[in-house]
Amino acid sequence: MQCPACGSAHVIKVGSRRVRCKDCRKSCYVDDAEAGRYVGSPAGDHALLKRELDALRSENRRLTRVSADAEAIRRIIGKVDAQVSNPPAWTTEAPKRAKVVHGIPTLMLSDLHFGETVFAAQVNGVNEYNTTIAKRRLRRVVSGAVKLLRQTLAPGEFGGMVCVLGGDMVDGVIHDELRDTADETAIQSVVTLHDELVPAIKALADEFGRLHVPCVVGNHGRLDRKPRMKNGPALNLDWMLYQFLARTVGADPKYKGRVTFQIPDGFDASYRVFGTRYMLTHGDSFTGGSGITGPLLPWMRGDAKTRKQYGAIGMPYDVLVMGHWHQLRYLGQIVVNGSLVGFNEYALKSRFDYEPPQQALWLTHPVRGMTFQEAVFAEEPRTSRETAWVSIPKVA
C-alpha cells in the first residue's frame, strides 16, 4: 500500500487505524478494512498493546470499585436489617402462661445530660444538678422502675425488658456556656456515665432475664457546632458511649446473648415488641413549639411526616418514641420522655413549663399493646402541706 501523501510504499501501521509513512513521516487514519492491509512496526505494536493494557487495567479498577460498592451496599442492607428492623426474637414471642401476663416493660433513659451543672440560685431553688446528683438520680430511676413493676403489679410474667437509650446522654460541647460551666469535660462525662450504666444494664438483665437496648443519638452529643447529616451518629458522643456499653457488657460471658444492643448508623431505630411496632428517634428534628399549643403541634406534625416517610419505604410503625423536649407525655401514638437534668436555666429563660426530673416506664401487652404508662421520678417527693386524704375547700 502507498502513502496517501507522498505515494511511498514504506507505510507502517502504528495504531489500530493509524498509519505513518517512513519517508515523509506523515501519519493519517484509515478505515478498518484498509487498516488490516498494513503491517505494524514493533514499536507501534508495543504502544498499541500498552494502550490496550492500560484500558483493560482501568476497566478492571472500575469493575473492582463497582463490586466493592455492591458488597458495601449488601453489608449496609444486612446491617440495617439486623440492627434497625430486627430486634431479638424473644421480643415478639408469645409469653409463657402465668397467673397474670403483664407483657414486656420498657424503661426509657434519655436527656440525662451528664456533665451539666444547674445552679439552684439561678432557677429559684427548684432544681440543682451536677455529676454527683446525676448519679444518684439515675440509680433511683433504675431501682424505682424495678420497684414499680415488682411491687405495684401482681405477680406475673414479664419475659424480658426493653431499656431505651434516647440520646443527649451527656451535655456535650455544642454551646460555650455549657462547656464553661460543666463539672466534667465531655469525654470524662462519657466515662462516668459508662461506669454508671454498665451495672444498671446488668441489674435489669438479672431482674428480668433478658434485655434489649435500642439506642439513638441526641443533638447535645454531636462534635460539630452545626448538625451534621452525613455520618452524624458516628460523630456523636452518644454513639461512642453506646459502642463502649455494648462491648463492655458483651465481654461478660454471663450476659452474652441475654443483653442485645441496637445501635443504628442512622438517626432512628425501629423495633417491635409483640405486635406493637415502635419507632425511636431523639426528637430534635421536630421544630417549633412557641405558640399557645406549646410543643404539641411540632410533635403531631413531626409524627405525621415521620409516619408518612417510613410508610412509603415499607417500615410503618404504631408508636413514635422520642426524648429531647424534657416533658414526659403519653399521647397514644406518641411517647415523649422527660429528663434527668430537670428544670434548668434555659427552661426558665424560655418560659417552658416546670417539670420534675422523671423518665418514662410502660408495658407492652401481647394483645392490648401499650399499658401501665407511668413516670419514674428521679427525686424524693416534696412534703405536701395538706395531710388529709380528701379535703373540701370552705366557701366564704
C-alpha positions in Angstrom: 0.0 0.0 0.0 1.2 3.5 -0.8 1.3 6.6 1.4 -1.7 8.8 0.7 0.6 11.9 1.0 3.8 11.1 -1.0 3.0 7.8 -2.7 5.8 6.0 -0.9 5.3 2.3 -0.3 7.1 2.5 3.0 4.0 2.7 5.2 3.6 1.0 8.5 0.7 0.7 11.0 1.2 2.5 14.3 -2.3 2.1 15.7 -5.5 0.2 15.2 -6.5 2.6 12.4 -3.4 4.9 12.2 -0.6 4.6 9.7 2.7 6.5 9.2 5.0 7.0 6.2 8.7 6.2 6.8 9.7 8.7 4.1 7.6 11.8 4.7 6.9 11.0 8.4 3.2 11.9 8.0 0.5 9.9 9.5 -3.2 9.5 8.8 -6.2 7.4 9.8 -7.8 4.7 7.6 -10.9 2.7 7.8 -11.0 -0.7 9.5 -10.9 -2.7 6.2 -7.9 -0.8 4.8 -6.1 -0.9 8.2 -5.9 -4.6 8.0 -3.7 -4.5 5.0 -0.9 -2.6 6.7 1.9 -4.3 8.7 2.6 -2.8 12.1 6.0 -1.8 13.5 7.3 -3.4 16.7 7.3 0.0 18.4 3.8 0.7 17.1 2.6 -2.8 18.2 4.1 -2.2 21.6 2.4 1.2 22.0 -0.9 -0.3 20.9 -0.6 -3.2 23.4 0.4 -0.8 26.1 -2.7 1.4 25.5 -4.9 -1.6 25.4 -3.4 -2.9 28.6 -3.9 0.4 30.3 -7.5 0.4 29.1 -8.1 -3.1 30.5 -6.5 -2.1 33.8 -8.7 0.9 34.1 -11.8 -1.2 33.4 -10.7 -3.7 35.9 -10.3 -1.0 38.5 -13.8 0.3 37.7 -15.3 -3.1 38.0 -13.5 -3.7 41.3 -14.9 -0.4 42.6 -18.4 -1.4 41.5 -18.0 -4.8 43.1 -16.8 -3.2 46.3 -19.6 -0.7 46.3 -22.1 -3.6 45.8 -20.6 -5.5 48.6 -20.7 -2.4 50.8 -24.4 -1.9 50.0 -25.1 -5.6 50.8 -23.3 -5.2 54.1 -25.2 -2.0 54.9 -28.5 -3.5 54.0 -27.8 -6.6 56.1 -26.7 -4.3 59.0 -29.8 -2.2 58.8 -32.0 -5.2 58.6 -30.3 -6.7 61.6 -29.9 -3.6 63.7 -32.9 -1.5 62.8 -35.7 -3.8 61.7 -35.0 -7.0 63.6 -34.9 -6.9 67.4 -34.2 -10.1 69.2 -36.8 -12.9 68.6 -37.9 -13.0 72.2 -39.4 -9.5 72.0 -42.0 -10.9 69.6 -42.5 -14.4 71.1 -45.8 -15.2 73.0 -45.2 -15.1 76.7 -45.3 -18.2 78.9 -48.6 -18.6 80.6 -48.7 -17.5 84.2 -51.2 -16.2 86.7 -51.0 -12.8 85.1 -49.4 -11.8 81.8 -48.1 -8.3 82.2 -46.1 -8.0 79.0 -42.7 -6.6 78.4 -41.7 -3.4 80.3 -39.9 -0.5 78.6 -37.8 1.9 80.6 -36.6 4.9 78.6 -33.5 6.7 79.6 -32.8 9.9 77.7 -31.7 13.5 78.3 -29.5 12.6 81.2 -27.1 15.5 80.4 -24.3 14.1 82.4 -21.7 16.9 83.0 -24.2 19.7 83.1 -24.4 22.0 86.1 -27.7 23.6 87.1 -27.3 26.3 89.8 -30.1 26.3 92.3 -29.9 30.1 92.8 -30.4 30.7 89.1 -33.7 28.6 88.9 -35.4 30.0 92.0 -34.2 27.0 94.1 -36.5 24.4 92.4 -33.6 22.3 91.0 -29.9 21.6 91.2 -27.8 19.4 89.1 -24.2 18.1 88.8 -22.5 14.8 88.2 -23.0 13.7 91.8 -26.7 14.4 91.7 -26.9 12.8 88.2 -25.5 9.5 89.5 -28.0 9.5 92.4 -31.0 10.2 90.2 -30.0 7.6 87.6 -29.7 4.9 90.3 -33.1 6.0 91.8 -34.7 5.8 88.3 -33.4 2.2 87.7 -34.3 0.9 91.2 -37.6 2.8 91.1 -38.6 1.2 87.8 -38.0 -2.3 89.3 -40.0 -1.4 92.4 -42.9 -0.1 90.4 -43.0 -3.3 88.3 -42.5 -5.8 91.1 -44.4 -4.1 94.0 -47.2 -2.3 92.2 -48.2 -5.1 89.9 -49.5 -8.5 91.0 -47.0 -11.4 90.5 -47.0 -12.3 86.8 -45.0 -12.8 83.7 -42.7 -10.2 82.1 -40.4 -12.3 79.9 -37.8 -9.6 79.4 -37.3 -5.9 79.3 -36.5 -3.1 76.8 -34.3 -0.3 78.0 -34.3 2.6 75.5 -31.3 5.0 75.4 -32.8 8.0 73.6 -29.9 10.5 73.3 -28.5 13.5 75.0 -26.8 11.2 77.4 -24.1 13.7 78.0 -24.2 17.5 77.9 -21.6 17.8 75.1 -19.8 20.8 73.7 -22.2 22.4 71.3 -22.7 25.5 73.5 -19.9 27.6 75.1 -21.9 28.2 78.3 -22.4 24.5 78.9 -18.8 23.7 78.3 -17.6 26.6 80.5 -19.9 25.6 83.5 -19.7 21.8 83.2 -18.2 20.0 86.2 -16.6 17.4 83.8 -15.3 17.5 80.3 -17.5 15.8 77.7 -15.1 12.9 77.4 -15.0 12.5 81.2 -18.8 12.5 81.2 -18.8 9.6 78.7 -16.6 7.6 81.0 -18.6 8.5 84.1 -21.9 7.6 82.5 -20.5 4.4 81.1 -19.4 3.3 84.6 -23.0 4.0 85.9 -24.9 2.4 83.0 -23.0 -0.9 82.9 -24.1 -2.1 86.4 -27.6 -0.6 85.7 -28.0 -2.6 82.5 -26.7 -5.8 84.1 -29.0 -5.3 87.1 -32.0 -5.0 84.7 -30.9 -8.1 82.8 -30.6 -10.0 86.1 -34.1 -8.9 87.2 -36.0 -9.6 84.0 -33.8 -12.3 82.4 -33.3 -10.6 79.0 -32.7 -7.1 78.0 -32.9 -5.3 74.6 -31.3 -1.8 74.3 -32.3 0.3 71.3 -30.2 3.4 71.0 -30.3 6.7 69.1 -28.1 9.8 69.4 -29.2 13.2 70.5 -28.2 16.7 69.5 -26.1 17.6 72.5 -23.5 14.8 71.9 -22.5 15.9 68.4 -19.0 17.0 67.8 -19.8 19.8 65.3 -21.5 23.0 66.3 -24.0 22.7 63.4 -26.0 19.5 62.9 -24.3 17.0 60.5 -26.4 14.7 58.3 -23.5 12.6 56.8 -22.1 10.3 59.4 -23.9 12.2 62.0 -24.4 9.4 64.6 -20.8 8.2 64.3 -19.6 11.8 65.1 -21.6 11.9 68.3 -20.5 11.2 71.9 -23.8 9.2 72.5 -22.8 6.8 69.7 -19.4 6.3 71.2 -21.0 5.7 74.6 -23.3 3.0 73.2 -20.4 1.3 71.5 -18.5 1.2 74.7 -21.5 -0.2 76.6 -22.1 -2.9 74.0 -18.5 -4.0 74.2 -18.2 -3.9 77.9 -21.5 -5.8 78.6 -20.9 -8.2 75.7 -17.5 -9.1 77.1 -19.1 -10.6 80.2 -20.0 -14.2 79.5 -22.9 -14.0 81.9 -24.7 -11.6 79.7 -23.7 -12.8 76.3 -26.9 -13.4 74.3 -29.1 -12.1 77.1 -28.4 -8.4 76.5 -28.6 -7.1 73.0 -27.8 -3.6 71.7 -29.4 -2.0 68.7 -27.1 0.9 67.5 -28.1 2.0 64.0 -25.9 4.0 61.8 -28.8 6.4 61.2 -30.8 8.7 63.5 -33.8 6.4 64.0 -34.3 2.8 65.4 -37.2 0.6 64.6 -38.1 -2.4 66.7 -41.2 -4.4 67.6 -42.5 -5.7 70.9 -45.1 -8.4 70.3 -47.4 -6.8 67.8 -46.6 -3.2 68.6 -44.1 -1.5 66.2 -42.0 1.3 67.8 -40.0 4.0 66.0 -37.4 5.6 68.2 -35.9 9.0 67.4 -34.4 11.7 69.6 -36.9 14.4 68.6 -34.6 17.3 67.7 -35.7 17.2 64.1 -39.1 18.5 65.2 -39.1 22.3 65.5 -41.4 24.9 66.8 -43.5 25.0 69.9 -43.6 28.6 70.8 -47.3 29.1 70.2 -50.2 28.6 72.6 -50.2 24.9 71.9 -46.6 24.6 73.1 -44.7 21.5 71.7 -47.9 19.6 70.9 -48.1 20.9 67.4 -44.5 20.1 66.5 -45.0 16.6 67.9 -48.1 15.9 65.9 -46.7 17.4 62.7 -43.4 15.6 63.2 -45.1 12.3 63.8 -47.3 12.7 60.7 -44.3 13.4 58.5 -42.3 10.6 60.0 -45.2 8.2 59.7 -45.7 9.1 56.1 -42.0 8.8 55.3 -41.5 5.4 56.9 -44.8 4.1 55.5 -43.6 4.9 52.0 -40.5 2.8 52.4 -42.3 -0.2 53.9 -41.4 0.4 57.5 -44.7 1.5 59.2 -44.9 1.9 62.9 -47.5 2.2 65.6 -45.9 4.3 68.3 -43.3 7.1 67.9 -40.9 7.3 70.9 -38.7 10.4 71.5 -36.9 12.5 74.0 -35.3 15.9 73.6 -38.3 18.0 74.9 -37.8 17.3 78.6 -41.5 16.9 79.1 -43.0 13.4 79.8 -46.2 12.9 77.8 -48.1 9.8 76.8 -50.2 10.8 73.7 -51.5 7.5 72.4 -49.4 7.1 69.3 -46.6 9.3 70.6 -44.4 8.9 73.8 -42.3 11.9 74.8 -39.8 11.3 77.6 -38.9 13.6 80.4 -35.3 14.3 81.5 -32.9 13.5 84.3 -31.5 17.1 84.5 -34.9 18.6 85.1 -35.7 22.3 85.1 -32.7 24.4 84.2 -31.7 28.0 83.3 -32.6 27.6 79.7 -36.1 26.3 80.5 -36.6 29.2 82.9 -35.5 31.9 80.4 -37.5 30.3 77.6 -40.7 30.1 79.8 -41.1 26.4 79.5 -43.4 24.5 81.9 -41.8 23.3 85.1 -41.4 19.5 85.3 -39.5 17.5 87.9 -36.8 15.1 86.7 -38.5 11.9 85.5 -38.3 9.1 83.0 -40.9 7.0 81.1 -41.9 3.5 82.0 -44.6 1.4 80.3 -45.7 -2.1 79.5 -46.4 -3.6 76.0 -49.0 -6.3 76.3 -49.1 -9.1 73.7 -52.8 -8.3 73.0 -53.6 -4.9 74.3 -50.5 -3.1 73.2 -49.2 -0.3 75.5 -50.5 -0.4 79.1 -49.3 0.8 82.5 -47.9 4.1 81.4 -46.0 5.6 84.4 -43.4 8.1 85.4 -40.4 7.1 87.4 -39.4 10.1 89.5 -35.7 10.8 90.0 -36.1 12.6 93.3 -38.0 12.1 96.5 -41.3 14.0 96.5 -41.5 17.3 98.4 -43.5 17.3 101.6 -47.1 18.3 101.0 -48.8 20.9 103.2 -52.0 19.0 103.1 -52.2 15.9 105.1 -55.9 14.9 104.7 -56.5 12.3 102.1 -59.6 14.2 100.9 -60.5 17.8 101.6 -63.3 20.2 100.6 -62.4 23.9 100.4 -64.6 26.1 102.6 -66.8 28.6 100.9 -66.7 32.1 102.5 
